[in-house]
């Protein structure tokens, strides 16, 4: 018999009356060893003998040249009913076999022939289903899309309901998570809802098989082979213990925030489930993808399986899994165990953008969740198929982040769709705790909004539709109106209640003003007047509370000086910070480092030899945190900035090595404190320049656009580069003819992962024309189009995706016979011009930077000569009356009066200077045109008398707006 097979036999029979050398208990295998992970299903007799001898949590190993260790995957539950299910499913028979430097194929072959082995199975690794989205959007759109504000009129979420997330751990001290985290009351000895030393008595106080599991458990073990991955030095890879933190990768903290961030606490982000508890279990860890340095979440399903059982045994009613891999028998049994114990399991469908089954979502016992965007379209990466059960928002989801502590991030993919659906399921269960798991699943699927017509290519492949929280908790009809006859409240959902005697009734009343079309509607424009040559060069949103604009002003005695200004949502200045010295200092670009810090970059010549790259970090209140310069004795300039998902900040610009015209592209990597990480230049023998746009690549690293005289077909060509996280070129592409083309902007298509490139073309015969091109995600040129609308010469400065097309911006001049106008070109997905909008009145206007907001509105900054030679210019186009979520309305009918009370929904971003005014409307019939305004107030209560003669029913609506 082969020694590996014999060794395992000795291990199995060490408790029996056979004449084999006894086995010894062992500690875990050294973490630096390369280990195999094999699953083994033994017969009941052998399985029981191991557990009887070793105990349910011990593992056994023989001292061989190549050690082998066997450990049971599942711990027997205490509850007799659950124990019977556990045994019926055969969960007692499954073990994990690990060893270092073992011939896995030979071992599996030998084990499969042993009489006490029913079968063997390789334990595959799984991967976190993440596709981070860092583009800022101003609100929690996914809660509005799923009608959560209306659902909250019916249910707020009950803290007795537990939703479990199986992931990479959790930042348990995050201010927006801590209040809703599940704590094991039997192990939390001092009852302070915290993990502290006074609870650590090294005793299994509740007898569930886990010692000091005060706030969940770390099930992760590093024994699986992860080909092509290496460990992060600071990560916790073992032992299994009660440390579900720190969450080095961050995937688990983001998922926990979507599932159960604390709502109505005045902090950060709300969750759909409001007050539901989150049991966060650690089943995966951070690994580095060796090929490109990307930080990935990796796990082994043999670690997920016992976590599922633990969550069920400790009271979870809903489980969300944002990971995918292949079939795994113990994991499947654990999910069946959950369903047979009245626990609903949801899983992300995967981010492969195909219909290939993804496990565990493919199991019929799971609710498979696909991801949709703000327009109810399938996201470009979401998997799909007839096996998908339902869809949920999964793009640009603002949630909690572990870096920095108490931070927030935009997150996407089916990893965000699954916990959002689980959060809504928890809200439903809070309102109806007696629902079975099957009934809860049916409620979610049967109340979803059908989106097949919006996704004709995926009809029938996105489940029953996009999840709807309001309908799932029992709401029906139009939640935007309220019907009030004398003495009885009956809303359009056919719900009724007796109001006599002052009974308060929650009702989803109110309606939302519509958002106007963004095309061609100028809401306002602002000029910020100085006396010299000034330019607003970049703009970033601060949530829904305004913007930060970076640029420069020119002072007669000092030359150019960097300026950063914060303005409110209507462009009114809040604060201004002047930066720089006594020479020529300018800022070209800015970005949000996190929710409370802004980083601006440019060129600083004060106190330098020829000019250095310049970076300034400020708080969103205008306080300078740090300021640094980068470069050498050459002329250096920074024009673009991007923060990568791994925390590295890429500063992009140009460096002049010769002092002449030989510019090269320059990428400077820094950390969040400004400390340099790397510096890299890319270029040829002639002039190469970088324009101020850097985007994250859809795989990792970043893409950018510039102009090259060194490469390409002509005098100058558009130059597109894709680089890894340390600035090394992954691919590059030039676009151009033998004329002059200048790369001006780059944007990711919202329809797929391709790239739009904006460029300005020049020839002696036609002057400047606005053009755009389209490249695949790997850099292959698909088409180039001129968007000149025959109104004169145009110079293009940038682009952003807008719906199914693109918005380009810059300036336009009519054959040198009129002023320059700030110009927006609306282009469809094939590069054809749809419409053009000209901004400005007297003087010249030019747009340097624009934002396309979630409601389709465009915010642009630049310069105008309306007053002086050049002043800062700020404009908003479209979304002039931005939609607000409906107020939460409460109705009180007294014998002689009717009282309406309302509150601002918690999903609404409230800014420091916000004041609201409420309008009350009445109608005798539910007809939009028949409503008459009967009151206006800034208070949240309004009372009107009810005439004795009133017998007909009446309709009331409340509309509000920011003053």
N, C-alpha and C positions, 0 to 999 in steps of 0.2 A: 504494500500500500504506500502511496506517495506520502512523504512526511507531512505535507500540509494537511491532507485529509486526515491522517492519523492524529495530528495535533489537535484538530478541532474535535475529533471524536473524544479524545482525552478530556477536553474542556467540557464537553456536554455531559460526560458520564462521571464527573468528579464526585458527585453526590451519591452515586449508585454503588451497589455491592459488586463491582467489577474490579479485577486486579489490574488497574491502571495507576500510574503515578499521579498523585493528587495535583490539581491545578491550584494556582495561587491568585488571590485578588491583586488587582493592579491599579496603578494610577493611570491617568490618561496618557496617551502616546505623546512623545515630545512634539511640541508645536512646530518645530522646524523640519520635521520629517515629511517626506512626500508620502501621503497616505492614500490607501484605496478605501472605498466605501461600498460594501456589498450588503444587500438585504437577504435575509434568510427566513423562510417560514418552516418551522419545525412541527413535528407531531405534538399533540396535546400532552402525551406522557413525558416527552423530553422537555417540552416547554415548562411544564409544571415542576419538573425536578430541578430545573435551573432556578426558577423563582423561589422554590421552597428552600434551596440551599443558600442562594446568594442574596435574597431580598430583591424587592422590585426595582431598586435604584442602583444596584451594584453592577459592576462589569467584571469579567473574568478573563485572564490572559495566561498563556503558557510562556515560559522563558525560553524562547527559541532564538536562533540567529535572526530570524525574521518574525518578530512577535505578531501574534494575532489576538484580537480582543473581540469579545461578543458582549453586547449589551441589549437588554430589552428596550423596545421603542416606546411602548405604552405602559403606564402605571395603572394598576387596577383601581377603578373608582370606588369611593366609599358607599355611595348610594346603591342599595341592592337592585333596584330597577335598572339603573345604568350599568351595573356590573353584569346583569343578565344579558343586556344588549351587547356589551363589550365582549362577552364570551361567545355569544351567538355569531358575532361577526368574525370571530377568530383573531381578534386583536391581541390576545394573549400569546399567540404563536409567532409574532414577528420580532426579529432581532436585527441589530445592525452589526455587521462584521467588518472590522477595520484592521489594517496592518500596514507596516512600512516595508517598502522594497519587496513586495510580494508579487508573484506572477498571478495577476488577477484572473486571467483566462483559465489557467491551470487550476487555481483554487476553486473557481466557480464550477468547473467541470467535475472536480473531485467531490465537492459538496453535493452536487446534483445527484450523484450516485449513492450517497449515504442513505441507509434505510430510514433514518429519523428525520431526514430533510424532505419536506413536501415540495419545495421549489426554491430557487434563488433568483435574485433580480438585482441588476446594477442600479445603485442609487444615483440618479443624475442630479446635476446642479440646476438651480433655477435662477432667474434673473429678474431684478426689479423692473417693472413696466413703467419706465419714466421717459418722458420727453420734455425737458424743462422749457418753459416759455418765459422769457425775461422781458418781453415787450410790455411796458406798463399800460394797463387799462384802468380807467378811473373808478370802477365800482365793482361790487360783487354781482356781476351780471347774471351768473348762473343761478342765483337764488331768485332773482326777478323772473328769469326765463322759466323756471320750474314753479312759479307762483307761490313761493314760500311765504312772502308777506301776507297773502290771503290765508294760507294754511295756518299761520301763527294766530289768526283770529280764532281758530278752532282748537289748536293744541300748541303747547309750548315745550313739550318734551318732559319726560318724567325721569328723575334721577334714579329710580329703581330699575330702569331699563339699561342694560349693558350692551354696548356694541364693541366688538373686539377687532383690532387691526393687527395682523401678523406681518411684521416688517423688520426694518434694520434697527429698531429701538426707538427711543423717544426722548426728547429733552423734557424731562419731567418737571423741571423748574421754570418752564416757560410760563410767563404771566397769563397768557391767553389759553393755556392748556390745563394748568395745575388744578383749578377748581373743578373741572369735569373729569379728572383722571380717576379711574377705579383704584381703590385701595382695599386690601383684604382686611376687613375689620378684625378677624380673629388673630391676625399677625401684627396688626398696627396696635401694639399693646397700650400706648399712651393716647390713642385715638386722635392724634393731631393731624391726620391726613398728610403725613410726610414720612419719608424714609430716613430714619435717623438712628443713632447708635443705641438708644434706649429700647428699640424694637428688636435688636439683634441678639437674641438669647440662644441661638443655635439649636432651637427646638421647633419641631413641626407642630405648632400649637393647634392647628385645625385638623391634623391627621390626613392631609390630602396628598402626602408623599413628597412635599417640597418644603424645605426648611427656610424659614424667614422670607417667604414669598409675599412681602408686604405690598409691593406695587408691581405684580406680574412676575415674569420669569424670563431669563435668558436661556433659550433652548439651543442657541447656535453652537455648533462644534465645527472645528476647522479640518475635519478628517476627509472631506471630499476632494477629489482632484478637480481643480479649475484650470484647465489647459489654457495657456495664454494669459493667465492672470497672476499677479504677485500681491503680497500682503502689504497693507499700509502699516508702517512701523508703530503708530500710536493707537491702532485699533485693538479692541478687546476680542480675541479669538477663542479664548477659553479661560477657565472652566465654565461649565454651565452653572449659573448662580442667579441671584436676584437682581443683578445689575443690568437693567434694560437700557441704561445710559452709560456713557455718552453716545449719541447717535452720530458717529463720524460722517457717515454718508449723507444723512439728512432726509433720505426718502421717507423714513418712518415718521419723522416729525411733521413733514408736509402732509402725509396721509392722515395723521392724527388730527391735524388742524381742520381738514375738510370734514372728517367724520364727526368731530365733537369739540371744536373750539368753543370757548365760553361765549355765549351770546348775551347781549344786554349788560355788559360789564364796563362799557366805555372804553374798551381797548381793542385795537387791532381789527380782527375779522370775526364775523358771526359764522355759525354753522347752522345747517338746516334743522338739526336735532335739538338745538337750544340748550336744554339742561341734562341731556342723556350722558351717562358715564361711558368713558372710553377705557377699555382694558387693552393696554398696549403691550404686546408680547414680542420679544426679539427672536427672530428666526434667521436673519441674514446679517451680513457684515459688509464693510467696504473693502473692495479689491481694486487694484490698479490694472487696467487693460494694458498689457505690456507693449502692444504694438503702437499705441498712441498716447499712453499716459492718462487716459480717461478714468475717472473714479467711477466704479460700477458697484451696484448692490448685488451680491451673490449669496446664494443659500443652497441648502440641500433639503429635498423634500422629506427626508427621514427626520429632519429637525422640525419641519412644519407639522408633521403628523401628530406628535405628542402635544404640540401647542394647541392644535384644534381640540383635542380631547380635554386639555387643561381648561380652555376657555369655557367649554360646555359644562364641565364638572364644577366650575366656579361661578356659574350663573349667567353667562353670556347668552343672549337671545338672537344676536345677529353677529356674523363674522364677515369681514371684508378682507380679501386677499388681492394685493396689487402686484402679483408675481406670475410668471408663466414658465413652463418647461414642458417636459414630456410626462407620460403616464407613470405613476408610482403607486404600487399596490397599498402600502400602509397609509399613504396620504388619502387615497380613495376610501379606504375603510374608515378613516377618521372623519371624512366628510359625511359618509353614510351614517356614522355614529351620531354626528351632530344633527342631521335631519331626523333621525329616529328619536332624538331627545328634544324635538321641537325647537331647533335652532336653525335659522335661515343663513345660508352661506352664499355670498356674492363674490364674484371674481372678475378681474379685468380681462377683456377679450384678447388683449395683446396689441402691440404696436407694429405689426408686420405689414399692414396695408394689404392683406390678402385673406383668403377664406380658409387657410390651413388651420386645422383645429389646434387650440392652445389649451394646455392643461394648467390648472384644474377647471378652467371655465367651461371646457367641453363636456365635462361630466354632467349628466342630466340632473344630478342632485344639486348642482350649482346654478345660480342665476348669472349668466354671462352678460357682461356689461360692455357695450361699445361706447365710443366717445363722439360727441357732436360739438359744433361751435356755436357762436352767438346767433347764427342764422339757421340753426337746426340742420346744418349740413354735416355729413360725416367728416371728421377731421382727416387730414391728408395721410395720417399714419395709422389710424384705427383699423384693427382687423374687423372682419365682417363674416357673415355666413348664416346659413339656415339654423345653425346651432346657437346663435346669439339670441338672448331672451329680451333684452331691453337696451336702450341707449340713455346716456346722461351727459351733461356738459363736461367737456374734458379738454379745454384749451384756455390759456390765460386765466387760470384760477389762482387768485391771491390767497395764500395760506401761510401757516406758521413756518419759521425757519430756525434751525439751530445755529446758523452762522449769519450774523452775530447772535449772541444769546438774546432772546426776546425779539428776534428779527422776523421779517416776513419776506416772502418770495412769490414770484409767479411760477406756476407749476402746471403741467399738462400731461396729456396722454390718457390712456385708459386707466393708468394708476390713479388719476384724480376722479375719473368717472365712477369707479367702483365704490370708493368711500362716500362719495356724494349720494349715490343711490342707497347705500347702507344707512347714511344719516337720515334720509327721508323715510326709509323703512322704520327706523327707530322712532321717528316722530309719529308715524302711523300707529306703531305698537304702543306708544305712550298714551295715545287716545283710546286704544282698544287693546288692552293687555291680554285679553282672553283669546285673541286671534291665534290660530295655529300657524306653524311655519308655512304649510301649504296655502292657508287662507291669506296669509300676508303676501306670499309670492303672487297669488292670483290677484290680490288687490293692486299691487304695483303694476303688473303686466296689463290688467284690464282697464286701468285708468290712464295709461300713457297716451300722449298725443301722437297720432299717426303722422309720420313724416315721410312716407313713401313718395308722395308727389313732389317733395322737395329734393328727394334723392332717387331719381328714376333709375339710375345705374345700380342702385343698391336696394331696390324695392324688395321687401321680404327678407332682407339680409341684415337688418338693424333691429331685430326683435319686433315687439308690438308697437314701438315708438319711443319718443323721448319722455322720460319720467315726468309726472306732474304731481307735485306735493299737495296742492290744494284739492285736486280730485281724489288723490289717494287717501286723504284723511276724512273724506266724506263730503267734500264740497262738490257742487254741481252747478250747471248753468253759468251765467256771466257774473263773476264776482265783483263787477264794477258798478253795481247799482243796488239800491236798497228800497224796499217797498214798505210803506208805513200806513196802514189804515188805523182808524181811531181805536186805541186800546189794545191792538194786537200788532206785533211786528212779524211780517212775512217777507223774507227777502226772495230774490229770484231763484234761490236754490230750493224753494218750497219748504223751507224750515219755518216753523211757527212757534210762538211762545206767548204766554199771557203776561202783559206788562202791568196789569193792575197791581197796586200796592208797591210799586217802585222796584220791580224785578229788573236787574241789569242783564242785558243780553248782548253777547259778542256777535257782531255781524260783519262780514267782509264788504263794507260799503266804501264808496268813494270812487273817483275815476281819475284817469291820468291824462294830462294834456298831451297832444300828439307832438312828435318831433318833425319839424319841417325838413324838406329835402335839402341836402347839403349842396347840391349843384346850383351854383349861380346866386345864392342868397347871402349877401354880406351882412352879418349881424352888427359888427362895429369895427372901427379901426382906431388906433391910438398912436399919437406921435409923442415921443419923449424928447423934449427940446433941449439941446445943448448948443454950444456956439461954434463947434468945429466939425471936422469930418468924423462921423460916428457910425457904427454898424452894430446891429444886433445879429449875431452869427449863429446862435444855437438856442434851442428851447427844449425843455423836458417838463413833463407834468409832475405835480406833487399830489398824487392821488386825485381826488376830485376837488381839491382846494386851491387850484391855481397852478402857476408855472414858475420855473426859474429860467431866466434868459441870461446868456453870457455873450459878451462882445467887447467893444472898446469905445472910448471917446478920445477926442483929440483936444488937448489943452494948449493954449498959446505958449506957455513957458515950459511945459513938461513933455510935449510931444504926445504920443498915444499912450493911453493908460487902460488897463484891463478893468472891466465893469461886470459885476454880476447883480442882477435885479430879480427880486421875487415880486410877482404880481398875482392878484386874485383871479378868479375865473373870468372876470370881465375886463381884465387887462389893467386894473388900477394898481399902482405901485404900493407894495407893503414895506419893503426895505431895499436899499441900494448899498452895495459894498464896492468901494474903489480899491483897486489892487495895482501894485507896480511901483516903480520909482520915478526917476527923473529923465528917463530916456524913452525908448520905444518898446512898450510892453503891450501885447495884444492877447486876447483869448479867442479861440476859434470854435471850441466844442465843449459840451458838458454832458454829464450823464448822472443818473442816480446810482450811488454805491449801495444804498439800502434806503429804507423808508425815511430816514432822517439825515442823510448825508449826500452832498453833491460834490462831484469832482469836475473841475474845469481845467482845460489844457490850452496851451498856446505857445508864444515865443516871448522870451524875456531878454532884453538887451541892457537893462540897467545893471551896472556892476559886472557885466560879462565882457569877454573879448570881442566876440562877433555875433553873439546871440545863442541862447541855450533853449532847449525844450523846457517848458514851464508847466507845473501842475499845482493846483491849489484845491485843498479839500475844505469844505465849509459845511456847517450844519444847515438845515433848511430854515433856521432862524437867522442865518447870516453871520454866524460866528466862525472865524477861521480856526480850523483844527490843525492843519499842517500845510506847509508850502515848500516845494523843492524844485530844483532845476536839474536837468539831465543833459549830457552831451560832452563835447570835448572842445578843443581849440577851434574847431570848424564852426560854420554857421549851421545851427540846428533849429528845427521848428517842429512843434507838435500840432497836428490839425484834427486828430480824431481820438476817441477813447471808447473802450468797451470792457465791461467786467464779465469774465467767463464764469461758467458754473462752478469750476474748481476754485474760485476765489481770486485767481490771477487777474490783474488788470492790464489790458493791452493798451499802451499809448502808441499811436501811429503818427508818423510825420515824415519829414525829409531831412537829410543831412547833406551838406555841401563839403565834399572832401577837398576840393581844389581851390575854393574861393572864386571859381568862375561859374560856369553854367552846369557843371556836372553834379546834378542832384541825384541822390539815391533814396529809395524808400527806406524808412527806419522804423523798427518796432522795438519799443522799450517795455519790458515786462516789470511790473512792480506788485507788491502786496498792498493790503488795505492801509498800511501805515506809510506808504510811499517808498519803502525800501526796494532798491533795484533787485530784480531776479535774473534778468538776462537783457542783452542788447544785440540786435541783429539788423544788418543792412542788406538790401537786395537791389540790384540794379546792373546796368551795363555801361558801355563806354560813353553814352550820351546822357541826356537829361531825362530823369524818371521822377515823377511827382505823385504824391498821394493826396486824394481828395478826402474831405472830412466825413467819411462813412465807413464804419466797420460793423459787420453783422456777425452774430454767432453762426458757425456752420451747423448744418443739421446733424452731423455726426459728432464733431468736436472741433475745437479750434475756432477759426474765424475766416471770413471772406471780406475782401475789400476791393476798391476800384481806384484807379488812378490814370495817369497818362504817361506813355513811354515814347521816347525818341530813339531808344536803343534797340527795340524789337519791333516786330510787326511788318506791315506792308508798305507804310508810307512815311510821310514827314513826322506825324505824330499819330498814335493809335491809342484807343482805349485799352487799358491793361487791367485784367481781373485776376486776382490771386486768391487761392485758398491755402491757408497756413495751419499748422498744428498749434498746440497750446504754448509752444516756445518759439513761434515765429518761423519755423522751417516750412518751406514751400511744399505743399502736397500736390497742387496742380496750378497751372496758369494758362490764361487764354488772352490773346489780343484780338481786337475787333477794329477793322478799319480798312480803308482803301489806300491809294497813293496820295490822298489829300491830307487834310488835318482833321482829326477826331480827338475829342477831349473827354475822358471819363469824368462824370459829374455826380453820379449817385448809383446806389445799388439797393435792391429790395428783394425780399423773399416772396414768391408767389403764394397767395392764400389758397390757390386751387391745387397746387402740388408743391414739391420742394425745389422747383426751379428758381432761377434768378433773373429778375429784370435789371437791366443796366441802362441808366440814363446817360446820354452823351450829347455833346454839342459839336456839330459838324460845321466846318468853314471851308469855303472856296472863294476865289476871287470873283467869280461870276454871281454867286447868290448870297455871299456873306454868311452869316450864321443861321443855322437851322437847328431846331430841336429834334432829336432822334432818340429811339430806344431800341434795345436789343433784348433777346431772351436766350439764356443759357440753361442747360440742364444742371442738375445738382453736381455733376461731375465735370462741368465746364465746357460741354459741347455746345457750340453755337447753333441755334435753331433758326432764328430769323432776326433781321434788322429792319426797322421801319422809321420813316420820317413822319413826324407829326406836325409839320409846318401847316398852319391853316391859311396860308396865302395872305396873311396880313402884314408881312414884313419880316425883318430879321429877328431871330429869337436866340437868346442865350440861356441854356438850361443849367440849373444848379443842383437839382436833386430829385428824388422820387420816393414814394411810399406806396405800398399796396392799399387799395381801397375797394372792398367788396370783391367783385370778380374781375377787377381791372387794376388800374394804376393812376395815381395822380402825380403829375410832374410840375415842378415849379421853377420860377426864375424871373425873367423880364422880357419884354417884347418892345420892339421899336418899329414904327411904321415908316420905313424907307427914309429915315432921317428927317421926316417932316413933322413929327409930333413928339411928345414926351415919352420917356420910357415908362411902361406900366408894369407893376407887379402882376405876374401872370400865373394862372393855374390851368394846366391842360389835363382834361379827363380822358384817359385812354383805355380802350377795352383790352381783353386778355390777349389779343392778337396784334396789338400795337396800333390799331386804327383810332383816330381821333374821334371822340364822342362830342365834346364841347370844350369851350374855352371861357375863362372868366378873367377879366382885367380888373385890377384893384388900384385904388388911388385916384386923386383928382388933379390938382395943379402940381407942377413939378414932376420929378422923376421918382419912381418907386421900383424897388427890386426886392425879391424874396430870397433870403439866404437859407432858411430852414423852415420846415413844416412838420406838424404832427397830424396824423389821421386818427381821430378819436373813435371810441366804440360806437357812438351814435352817428358816425359818418361825418361829423363836423371836422373842419380843418382849421388848425391854428398855425398862423405863419408869422415869422419875424424877418426883418431885414432893415432897409433904410429908405428914407424919403427926403426929398429936397423941397418939400412944400413950404417950410418956414425958413430953414437955413440951408447951407450947402448940402449937408447930410445929417439927418437925425434918425434915432431909432424908430422903427415902425413895427406895430403889432396889430394883427387883424384876426378875426374869427369869421369863418364862412360856414354856414349851415349849423343846425342844432341850436338855433337862436332861442327857442323855448325848450330846453332839454327836458326830457321826460322824467318825472318823479314817481317813485312808487306810491301807491294809494295809501292814504292815512289809515291807521287802525281805528275804526269807528265803534263807539259804544252808544246805545240808545236807551234812554230812560223815559217812560211814559207815566206821568202822574195824572190824577183826576182832571186837572185843568191845564196842564202844560206838557210840552214835549221838550226834552233836553237831549242835545247831541254832545258827546264828548269824543275827542280824538287825540291821537298821539302820532308823532313822526315815526315811521318804521325804522327799526334798528339797522336795516340794510342800507339806509341813506347815509352818505358821508356828510357829517356836520362839521363845518369849518368855523373857525373862531369868530368870524364877523357875520355869520349867518343869522338872519331874522326872517320869519315866515309870516305870511298873511293868508288867511283862510276865507274862501268865498262859499256861501251856502246857497244851494239852488233847490227849488221846489217845482213839482209838476203834479197835475192830477192824473196823468197817464205816462206810461213808460215810453216816452217819445223824445228823442234827442232835441227836436226843434221846439218842444213845448216847455222846456225848463226856463224858469224865471229866477233871477238872483234875488234872494230875500234877506241876505245879510252878509256882512264882511267883518272880520275880527282878527286880531293878532293873538287872542286868547285861544285856549283849547277847549272852551265850553261855550255853547250857544243854546239859548232857551227861547221858545216861542209858545204863545198860548194856543190852546186847542178850543175853538168855539164849540159850544154845546150842540150846535146844529150840524157839526161836521160828522158826516156818516160815510162819506166816500173815502176810499183809500187814497193816500198821497205818496209821492216819491220824493226823497231827499238825497241830494248829493253834496259832497264836500270836495272842493278843489283847493289846492294851495300852491303857493309859489314863493320863491325867495324874493325878498324886497330888495 
